[in-house]
Amino acid sequence: MKPLASWPQAAREKIAGVFTDIDDTLTTEGAITPDALQALHNLKAAGLMVIPITGRPVGWSIPFASTWPVDAMVAENGAVALLHNAQTKQVSKIYQQDLATRTHNFQEMQRIAKRVLKEIPGTVMAQDSPGRETDIAFDHSEFHHLSQDQILQVTQLLQEEGMTATVSSIHINAWFGDHNKWHGAQWILKELTGRDLKQEIDQWVYVGDSTNDQVMFEHFTHSVGVANIRRFEKELKHLPSYIAQQERGAGFAEVASLLSSPHH
């Protein structure tokens, strides 16, 4: 990970849009700070597309999708996207899976969640679980602590059940299907613009902070970790290209200031 300041200006000038994680990347202590919110406004004012992409539930994401200056918000690790209509002020949802698939998966996931809680002592569901439609989540660092060993036990059980499981800075998320943040990013760009992200990957940057961002670090030509990514550095097979000096929202603001300045 090279210092963010070493990101060449010629590369930055090509950037047309930003994908970003939310928890501990845009937010600090669970809330967006004024500098990070201003950074979103500055990116939009500079003509860039901005799309947050999170493991958080769609229910939790709606208030942000309706108030933040973003083009769309992708929730539940790529399964569902929120689009805000500026005229009607309404937020609409679009999904990668059809209703029948989602209904079947939802029932299976409730069964598996009960199994985890019963078989692995100390586990609890994430507090934001009521807003989830296409995945389940267990808390390991937000309000409740699990050891590395417990986290491993949970992910192994979920994988045995045929689920995709990832660990974010706060939760263990699991779902049915091969979608992830990378597929979600390609899908939403195609939905919004008809364009193919793979064809223009050098025009985008991804900003993140944890292990569930590594699929993005792997695929994006330009990627940045906010400084708190250091706590996951040993666990990451794919590191971001650059690292910000600051942690969390302040780190995101650092990235945005490089992109929204007149010489970007």
C-alpha positions in Angstrom: 0.0 0.0 0.0 1.6 3.2 -1.2 0.8 6.6 0.5 -2.3 8.2 -1.0 -0.3 11.3 -1.9 1.8 9.2 -4.4 -1.3 8.5 -6.6 -0.3 10.0 -9.9 -2.2 13.1 -11.0 -2.5 11.7 -14.6 -4.3 8.6 -13.2 -6.5 10.7 -10.9 -7.6 13.0 -13.8 -9.2 10.0 -15.5 -11.4 9.1 -12.6 -15.1 9.4 -13.4 -16.6 7.8 -10.4 -16.2 6.5 -6.8 -17.4 3.3 -5.3 -17.1 3.2 -1.5 -17.8 1.1 1.5 -19.9 2.7 4.3 -19.0 1.4 7.8 -15.7 2.7 9.1 -14.9 4.1 5.6 -17.6 6.8 5.2 -18.7 6.6 8.8 -16.9 7.2 12.1 -18.4 5.6 15.2 -21.4 4.6 13.2 -22.3 8.1 11.9 -21.2 10.1 8.9 -19.1 13.0 9.9 -19.5 16.5 8.4 -16.2 16.2 6.5 -17.2 12.9 4.9 -20.7 14.3 4.0 -19.1 17.4 2.5 -16.7 15.1 0.6 -19.7 13.4 -1.1 -21.1 16.8 -2.1 -17.7 17.9 -3.4 -17.4 14.7 -5.6 -20.8 15.3 -7.0 -20.1 19.0 -7.7 -17.0 17.9 -9.5 -19.1 15.8 -11.8 -18.2 12.3 -10.5 -20.6 9.4 -10.0 -20.7 8.2 -6.3 -22.0 4.8 -5.3 -21.7 3.5 -1.8 -21.8 -0.3 -1.6 -22.3 -2.1 1.8 -23.0 -5.3 3.6 -25.6 -3.4 5.6 -29.3 -4.2 5.2 -31.5 -2.5 2.7 -33.8 -1.3 5.5 -30.9 0.4 7.3 -29.7 2.0 4.0 -32.9 3.7 2.9 -32.5 6.9 5.0 -29.0 7.4 3.6 -30.0 6.7 0.1 -32.6 9.4 0.3 -30.5 12.1 1.9 -26.8 11.6 0.8 -25.7 13.1 -2.6 -25.1 9.7 -4.3 -26.2 8.2 -7.6 -27.4 4.9 -6.0 -26.6 2.8 -3.0 -26.0 -1.0 -3.2 -26.8 -2.9 0.0 -26.5 -6.5 1.3 -23.2 -7.1 -0.5 -24.5 -6.5 -4.0 -28.0 -8.1 -3.8 -30.2 -5.0 -3.8 -29.8 -1.4 -4.9 -31.6 1.8 -3.8 -32.3 4.5 -6.4 -33.5 7.9 -5.2 -35.8 9.9 -7.5 -35.0 13.6 -6.9 -38.4 14.7 -8.4 -40.6 12.4 -6.3 -38.2 12.1 -3.3 -39.0 8.4 -3.4 -36.4 5.6 -3.0 -37.1 2.5 -5.1 -35.5 -0.9 -4.8 -34.1 -3.2 -7.5 -32.8 -6.7 -6.9 -30.4 -9.2 -8.6 -32.6 -12.2 -7.6 -36.3 -12.7 -8.5 -39.0 -12.8 -5.8 -39.4 -16.6 -5.7 -35.7 -17.1 -5.2 -35.6 -14.4 -2.5 -38.6 -16.0 -0.7 -37.1 -19.5 -0.7 -33.7 -18.2 0.4 -35.2 -16.1 3.2 -36.8 -19.2 4.8 -33.6 -21.2 4.5 -31.5 -18.4 6.1 -33.8 -18.2 9.1 -33.3 -21.9 9.7 -29.5 -21.6 9.4 -29.4 -18.5 11.6 -31.1 -20.5 14.4 -28.6 -23.3 13.9 -25.7 -20.9 14.3 -27.1 -19.4 17.5 -27.8 -22.8 19.0 -24.5 -24.5 18.0 -22.0 -21.8 18.5 -22.0 -20.4 22.0 -21.8 -16.6 22.4 -23.2 -15.7 18.9 -25.9 -13.1 18.4 -27.6 -11.7 15.3 -26.6 -8.2 14.2 -28.9 -5.5 15.6 -29.7 -4.3 12.1 -31.1 -7.8 11.2 -34.8 -6.7 10.9 -33.9 -4.6 7.8 -32.3 -7.5 6.0 -34.0 -9.1 3.0 -31.3 -11.2 1.2 -28.8 -12.1 3.8 -28.2 -12.8 7.5 -25.6 -11.1 9.8 -24.0 -11.9 13.1 -22.3 -9.3 15.2 -18.6 -9.7 16.0 -17.5 -6.1 16.8 -20.3 -3.6 16.6 -22.1 -4.2 20.0 -20.9 -7.7 20.8 -17.5 -9.3 20.6 -16.6 -12.6 19.1 -13.1 -14.1 19.1 -11.3 -14.9 15.9 -12.0 -18.6 16.7 -15.7 -18.0 17.0 -15.8 -16.0 13.8 -14.1 -18.9 12.0 -16.6 -21.4 13.5 -19.5 -19.2 12.3 -18.1 -18.8 8.8 -17.4 -22.5 8.5 -20.9 -23.5 9.5 -22.4 -21.0 7.0 -20.2 -22.3 4.2 -21.1 -25.9 5.1 -24.7 -24.9 4.5 -23.8 -23.7 1.0 -23.8 -20.0 1.8 -21.3 -17.3 0.7 -19.9 -15.8 4.0 -17.8 -12.6 4.4 -16.4 -10.8 7.4 -16.7 -7.0 7.5 -15.3 -4.7 10.2 -18.4 -5.3 12.4 -20.4 -8.3 11.1 -20.2 -11.8 9.6 -22.6 -11.7 6.6 -23.9 -14.7 4.7 -26.2 -15.2 1.7 -27.2 -17.6 -1.1 -25.8 -16.7 -4.6 -22.5 -15.8 -6.0 -23.1 -12.0 -5.9 -20.7 -9.9 -4.0 -19.6 -6.2 -3.9 -17.8 -6.6 -7.3 -20.8 -8.1 -9.1 -23.0 -5.5 -7.4 -20.8 -2.7 -8.7 -20.9 -4.1 -12.3 -24.7 -4.6 -12.1 -25.6 -1.1 -10.8 -23.4 0.7 -13.3 -25.1 -1.3 -16.1 -28.5 -0.5 -14.6 -27.8 3.2 -14.3 -25.9 3.9 -17.5 -25.8 0.7 -19.7 -22.0 0.8 -19.4 -19.6 -2.1 -18.6 -17.5 -1.4 -15.5 -14.8 -3.9 -16.7 -14.3 -1.9 -19.8 -13.7 1.4 -17.9 -12.2 0.1 -14.7 -9.3 2.6 -14.9 -11.9 5.4 -14.6 -13.1 4.3 -11.2 -11.7 4.2 -7.6 -12.8 2.0 -4.7 -12.4 3.1 -1.1 -12.7 0.5 1.7 -11.5 -0.6 5.1 -11.8 -4.4 5.7 -11.7 -8.0 4.5 -15.1 -7.8 2.8 -13.6 -5.1 0.5 -10.8 -7.3 -0.8 -12.8 -8.5 -3.9 -12.9 -4.8 -4.8 -9.2 -4.2 -4.1 -8.5 -7.3 -6.3 -10.4 -6.0 -9.4 -10.0 -2.2 -9.2 -7.0 -0.6 -10.9 -7.3 2.3 -8.4 -8.2 1.4 -4.8 -7.6 3.1 -1.5 -7.8 1.9 2.1 -8.6 4.3 4.8 -5.9 4.1 7.5 -7.9 1.8 9.8 -7.5 -1.0 7.2 -4.2 -1.7 9.0 -6.1 -3.8 11.5 -7.0 -6.3 8.8 -3.7 -6.1 6.8 -2.5 -9.6 7.8 -5.8 -11.2 6.8 -6.0 -9.5 3.3 -4.8 -11.4 0.3 -5.5 -8.4 -1.9 -4.5 -5.0 -0.5 -5.6 -1.7 -1.9 -3.1 0.2 -4.1 -3.0 3.2 -1.7 -3.6 4.0 1.9 -4.9 7.3 3.3 -3.2 9.0 6.2 -6.5 9.4 8.2 -8.9 6.8 9.4 -12.6 6.4 8.5 -14.6 9.4 7.3 -11.5 11.7 7.5 -9.7 9.2 5.2 -12.5 9.2 2.8 -12.5 13.0 2.8 -8.7 12.8 2.0 -9.5 10.7 -1.1 -12.3 13.1 -2.2 -10.1 16.2 -1.9 -7.6 14.7 -4.4 -10.5 14.0 -6.8 -12.6 17.1 -6.4 -9.9 19.7 -6.6 -9.8 21.8 -9.8 -6.7 20.0 -11.0 -8.1 16.5 -10.5 
